[in-house]
Amino acid sequence: MTIYRARPVPAPALKELRSVDDAGRPAVPLTDEEGGAPLRCCLRRSTRGERIALVSYAPLRRWAAGTGADPGPYDEQGPVFIHAEECAGPQEGDGHPFANTHRTVRRYSADGRILAGELVAALDDEAFRNAFDDPSVALVHVRAVEYGCFLYEVTRA
């Protein structure tokens, strides 16, 4: 049985993003007055009063830098919410983060190219099993349908 793991924005990237984001802009912390922002550092929604920052993040570019891949025109960056200060990260056993958000599962090859995308009604192990049934899939990005934002990365555990 293959297990799939949801991966938040990695800690080294978070440290950098809390200073300067992937678009070269300084992070601007703010107090979340309403709560509900999807935090990519701990894969949960923010609560009212938390200190967060909206930063530009390039997940495929950062992954490619670590693997030697060249995503070419598939390199993109977009807005993500993170805690303004270091946090504990995701809790074990949280299941599939942001399960109540409309999602797409985007599949990438080892060279950083998009292989396929799929709108999924239910985010569960079957959605990832379907994606990883193709041996050329190296990683999967889960994205929100409404804005196309990166939510988190999934890998084979």
C-alpha positions, 0 to 999 in steps of 0.5 A, spaced: 500 500 500 502 506 497 502 512 502 501 519 500 504 525 504 501 532 503 508 537 504 507 544 506 512 549 504 519 547 506 522 550 513 528 553 509 523 556 504 519 559 509 524 562 513 526 566 506 519 567 505 518 571 511 523 576 509 523 576 502 518 572 497 519 569 491 518 575 487 523 579 491 518 583 495 519 584 503 514 580 507 508 584 510 506 581 516 498 583 518 493 581 523 488 576 520 482 580 523 477 574 520 481 568 520 480 562 515 486 564 510 489 557 508 496 557 511 501 553 507 506 552 513 502 548 517 496 546 512 490 549 516 486 555 516 488 561 520 484 563 526 482 570 528 488 574 531 493 570 528 499 574 525 500 572 517 503 574 511 501 573 504 507 572 500 509 570 493 511 563 492 514 559 486 513 551 488 516 548 482 522 553 481 524 551 488 523 543 487 526 544 481 532 547 484 533 541 489 532 536 483 536 539 477 530 539 473 528 545 469 521 547 469 521 552 463 515 555 462 511 551 467 515 555 472 510 560 476 509 563 482 503 565 486 500 568 492 500 564 499 498 565 506 504 563 511 504 565 519 508 571 520 513 567 525 515 560 525 510 555 527 509 548 529 507 545 522 502 540 520 499 536 525 500 528 524 493 525 522 490 531 519 488 527 513 487 531 507 488 539 508 483 544 505 478 538 504 472 543 503 476 547 498 474 545 490 481 542 488 485 540 482 490 535 482 496 537 477 501 532 476 508 533 474 514 529 471 521 529 474 523 534 469 518 539 471 513 539 466 505 538 467 503 531 465 496 532 467 491 536 471 484 533 474 478 536 478 477 532 484 470 532 487 473 528 493 480 529 496 482 522 498 488 517 497 484 515 491 485 521 487 493 521 489 493 513 487 490 515 480 495 521 479 501 516 481 499 510 477 503 513 472 510 512 473 512 518 470 509 522 475 514 525 480 510 530 484 503 532 485 500 539 486 494 540 489 491 547 487 484 551 489 480 551 483 477 558 485 484 562 484 488 557 482 493 558 488 498 552 490 495 549 496 500 543 497 505 538 494 504 531 495 509 525 494 509 518 495 511 517 502 
